[in-house]
Amino acid sequence: MIGAAAPVEGAAPETDIVQAFQLERDAVRGRMVRLGPLLDDVLARHAYPPVIEQLLAEVLTATVLLASLLKYDGVFTLQVKGDGPVSVVVADVTTDGVVRGYAGFDRDRLPTGANATPRELIGQGYLAFTVDQGEDTERYQGIVELEGAEVADWMLHYFAQSEQLGTHLKVAARRARDGAWRGGGLLLQRLPEDDPLRKQSAAVELEDAWVRAKLLLDTTAEVELIDRSLAPNDLLFRLFHEEAVRVWPPTLVTRGCRCSSDRVVRVLKTLSPDELGELRDETGAVTATCEFCSTVYRFDEEEQQRLKVTAED
């Protein structure tokens, strides 16, 4: 789970947040995500075409939404890979709520219109979730084939295949007229059977409550998920006021990258002489660019010798 943020002075923030809530009457927990400057910051570091920006914004929003459900101490990564014009989209979130992402694509294969669905961009492929909690722990990974046209469809298929708990969600991201990006997501998940709230009601009542909660979520328009003039708490109350909605203080998420010169050097030392040679320019310097934040790392020949980065057999 994304760690609790430090207490926020004054009014609660309404963007770049995760809002946890619970429907007490229905034994359902939920998460709401609102992203703004974070998306602008991630996308500004890449010169992506609009259709790629749209896809990455949706994946970033979905990643933050799903990471907020998990208890982990490390990094949660969502990766989508396929055989379409977009070969890969990656986003990850640390326990501290630091987010980054990138997309790999063939510009020549991209559709000319602006209305391609995520599935048309990715093609046939799979969705993978990975939780990495460090060298001394085993990685958890879940993989499912892509089903459906939209990012939310892929997430729902994953939950249907791998989770015992019923889950329903919506995800949206759009670039506003002022050029700023906005993302929003809303997720509901049934509480475990041993939860005290579930034990208080009959099974039939809870089934009816779950159906009702999903229908209420489905009434949410995409614009409501990203509307800066509609506070998260106001939207939750509008949707679920009859379900005894309870909210917790929001937690903050920010853009950040974990790349560094030391990390790049470690990667360079794993490359073959031919692979390393391909990174050299006419001066003999090796240049590497972080896919997540576009930071360029350059090592001249003298520095390569000092760091023992060579192309010799």
N, C-alpha and C positions, 0 to 999 in steps of 0.2 A: 504494500500500500504506500502511496506517496506520503511521506512523512508530514506530520503536522507543522504548519508554518508558525513562525513567531506571531504573537498577538498583534493584531493590526490596530493602530491608533485611529480613532475617529470612525467614520462610516465604513462599512464593509466594502471591499473592492468588488467591482462587478465585471471585470474582465481579467483574463489570464488567471482563472480560478477553477478549482474543483469544489463543487458544493455537494456535500453528503447530506442525505435525507432519508427518512423512513416513513412508510405509510403504516401507522400503528394499527389501524383497523383491519388492514389486509395482510399483515405479516410479510411485507415487501420492503426491501431496502432499495435505495436509488442513488444515482450520481448524476449531477448536471455539470457540464463543462462549458465555459465561455472563454474563448481565446480572441485576442486582438493584436496588440503590439508584438506578442510572441510570434504570431504568424508573419507579420510584416518583417520582423527581424530575420527569421529563417529564410524567407523567400528573397529578401533583398540581397542575400549573399550568393545568389545564383542568377544567371541570366536565362531563366527558363521561359519557354513559350507559355502563353496564358493557359492552355489546356493542361500543361504539366503542373503549373502552379495550383490550379484547381484541384487536381488529383492529390498532390502532396498536402495541400491544406486539409483536405478531408481525412487523409490517412493520419496526419498529425493529431487532428481532433479526436479521431477514433482511438489512437494509441493512448493519449492522455486519459480518455474515458475508461478504457479497459485497465490500464495500469492502476487506476485509483481503486479498483476492486481487490487487488492482490496484496498480500502481505509478503514483502520481500525486502532484503537489504542488499541492494546492488543495482542492476540495470534490467529493465524490462524492454525487450525489443520486438517490434512488429515488422515483419518483412513480407512483401508480396513479390513473387517472381512469376514471369510468364514468357510466352513466345511472341508476344505482340510488339508493337512499336516501343512500348515501355517494358524494358527487361526486368527492372527491379525498382521497388520503392521501399525505403527503410526509414523507420522512425524509432527513437528510443527515449526512455524516461528513467532518470535515476530516482532513488528513494527520496532524494532531496527536491524532486520536482524540476530537475533541469532537463530540457527537451531539445532535441535536434533531429534533423532528417534530410534526406536527399533522394533524388530519383536518377536512374540511368535509363537512357532512351536513345533511339535512332532517329535523329531529326528528319531524315529523308523519308521515313516511313510514317510520320505523324499525319493524321487526317487533316485536310485543309480547313474544315469547318471547326466551329468552337463548341459543338454540341455532342461530341463523342462521349459515350459512357465510359466509366472506369474499366468495365470489362472489355470494351472494344479497344482500349489502349493497352491493357495487359494481355489479352488473349487467353489462351489456355494456360493454367498455371496453378499455383498453390499459395496458401497463406500460412505463415509460420509465426508462432509466438515463442520467445525464448526468455527465460529468467536466469540471469547470470549473477550469482552471489559471491563470486570470487574463486580463487584457485583451489581452495580447500573444500569446495562444495560441488556437488554434481549439478550440471545444468539441467533445468527442466525445459523441454521443448514439446510443443504441440503443433501438428501439421495437418491441414485439411485442403482438399482441392477447392478451387474457387467455384462457387455456385451463386448465380444471380448476376445482375448488371451493375449494382451499386456497392459501394464500400460497406454500407450497413448490412446488405445482404450477405456479404462474406463473413462478417462478424457473427450474424445470427446463425449461419450455417456452422460456424466453429462451435458456438455454444450448444447447438442442437446435437453435434457429434461428440462433444467431449465433456459437457457439464451435466451434472445430475440436477442442477437447479434451473428452473425455468427462467429465461432471460429475454427481455424485449428492449429494443433501443431504436433511436433515430440519430442521424448525424447530418450536419449541414455545414457548408463553408461557401462564402461568397466574397467577391471584391466589391466594395461599396462604390458609389459614385465619386466619393472623395479620394478613391484610390487605396483606401485602407482595407485590409483583409479582416474578416470576422468569421469565427468558427463557433459552432455550438453542438452539443450532444446531450442526449437525455437517455438514461438507462434505468431499467427496473429489473430487479432480480428477487425471486422468492427466497425467503429465509430458510435455512436448514430445518428439517423436521424436528430436531431436538431443541430448537429455539423456543424460549418461553412464550413468545407471542403466538407461535403456531399452536402450541399446546392449549391455548386459551379458547380456541374456536374449533368447531367441528370441521371435518375434512371437506364436506360438501360446501359449507359456507366459505372456506378458503379458496376452493376451486372457483366459485362464483366471483369472489373478490379479485382473484387473479385475472379472470377474463375482463372484469370491469376496469381494472387498473390498466391493462393493455389497451383497451378501447379508448380510455382517456388519453393515454400517451399518443395514440394514433391521431387524435384530434389536433395535435400540435402542428401548426404550420411551420415550414422551414424558417420563414422570416422571424417567427417568435423565438426560435432558438438562437438567433444571432442579433436580435434587435437590441441595440445599446440603450434605448429608452425604456425597455422593459426589464426591470431588475429581476435577477434569478429567483429571489424569494417571492416576488409578485407572480411570476409565471407558475411557480410550484403551487402557490395558494390558489391561483385561478384554476389550475387543473385538478388539484387533489384536496381541496378544502373539506370535502365531505368524507375523505379517507383518513382524517386525523393526521395530516402531514406534520412531521417533526423535522427540523433542520438543525445542523451543526454549523459552527463557524467555518467559513470557507478556507481552503488552503491555496497558497499561491504556487504558480508554475512560471518558470522563466526559460529563456533560450540560453543555451550554453554549449560548449564543446569541450571534449576531453582530450583533444589532440595536443601534441607537444613535440618538440624536437627529439626528445629521448624516445618517444613512441615511434616516431618515423624512422629513427636510426635502427631500432630493433627490427622493424619490418624490412628495411633495406638489407640488413644482414642475413635475412632469410632468402633473398633473391639469388637466382643463378647469375653467373657472369653475363649471359646473353640478356637476361631481363634487366639487370642493372645497367648494362650498356645502352639499352633503349631509352633510359632516363637521362643520359648525358647529353649536354648541349655541345656546341662547337668549341667551347672553352674547356671542356672536360668536367664542368660542374654537374652535379646530380640535382635535379629538381623534382620535388614531389608536392602534390596539392591535396589537401584534405577534402574528401568528397562531401563532408558534412558542412564545413564552414568556409571552404575555398581559400583557407590560409595556405600560402605558398612557402615551402621550406626549401632552401637552396644551400648546398654544401659544395664549396670549391674543392679543388684537388688536395690542397693542404689540409683542409678540414676532414676530408675523407680519410686521409692517411692517419690523422690524429684519432679519428673515431673507428679506425680499422674497417671502413666501408670501402672495399675494393672489388674490382671485377676480375681479379686474377683467379685462376683455377687453384 
